[in-house]
Amino acid sequence: MDAAPADAVLAAVRALHFAAAILLFGQFVYATAVSPGRWPPRFFAIAATSLVVLLASALAWLGLEAISMSGLPASEALSAPTLGTVLTATQFGRVWLARMVLCAALVVLAAALPGRAMRFPGLALSALLLGALSAMGHAASGRGTSGVVHLASDAAHLVAAGAWLGALVPLVLVLGRAEGVVEATRRFSALGIAAMAVILASGIANSLFLVPTPAALVGSAYGRLLCAKIALFAIVLAIAAVNRQRLTPRLSVSLPALRRNAIVECCLGFAIVAIVGQLGITMPAAHAMGR
């Protein structure tokens, strides 16, 4: 496979995997923090579908990384010896294995625990599953204390983004109904403020690690992608401000507008995830400068 098409496929697979992990985590966030008294609409269908997509994209990601790392034709790169080497001799592979163990634990607990007893174990496991993605990207390349700080910041960024975007999907479904709308909206608003604050702070920290100078923002492919991500996030923040300040206090008359805005937020959020898929395979300016 040529480099450009291969990179495009890898970016798409990464984005799909991130989206599935975010949706899975968001279901449990909504069930514990936004609507603790009832399951979100279509909880089990969305959670199960997200887990299936996550597993399928994880396998595809592993195969693509094996081809890229080995430099071998697909028929040889996807052989047991090569895959075994990738899984045991690289950080990507070891983290991949650890995350698959988390997936297995999630499935076992879902089968063993009755109903709502699964909420908190599911929340913890899906948070680890999402946060561990930081160890499969650029943040994993750091060393020493700064490397640990970068890794922790990136993990916090992922988990906060998952809490906001993942829980926004069930909120959209709830906003299409009459039952439980007011309480769910108010709880999600508080959750969204906390998540956005963490996303903003951790995003700034991550940018300082990967784009060390203002010139690198426009002078590198990574910086330009990051600018696009920041622009979309700024629009999300503006919509969220309108929702909180103008629409949420007047739910009885503003519910259609609030649901429409929430759908737009979802679309923008997953557009950001698509950019993240590409960012992960683009060399950061700091790495190009040897930092």
Secondary structure as UniProt FT lines:
FT   HELIX           3..29
FT   HELIX           30..34
FT   TURN            36..37
FT   TURN            41..42
FT   HELIX           43..70
FT   HELIX           74..77
FT   HELIX           80..89
FT   HELIX           91..112
FT   HELIX           115..118
FT   HELIX           119..131
FT   HELIX           132..136
FT   HELIX           138..141
FT   HELIX           144..161
FT   HELIX           162..166
FT   HELIX           167..175
FT   TURN            179..180
FT   HELIX           181..210
FT   HELIX           214..219
FT   HELIX           221..242
FT   HELIX           243..247
FT   HELIX           248..250
FT   HELIX           251..279
FT   TURN            280..281
FT   HELIX           285..288
FT   TURN            289..290
//
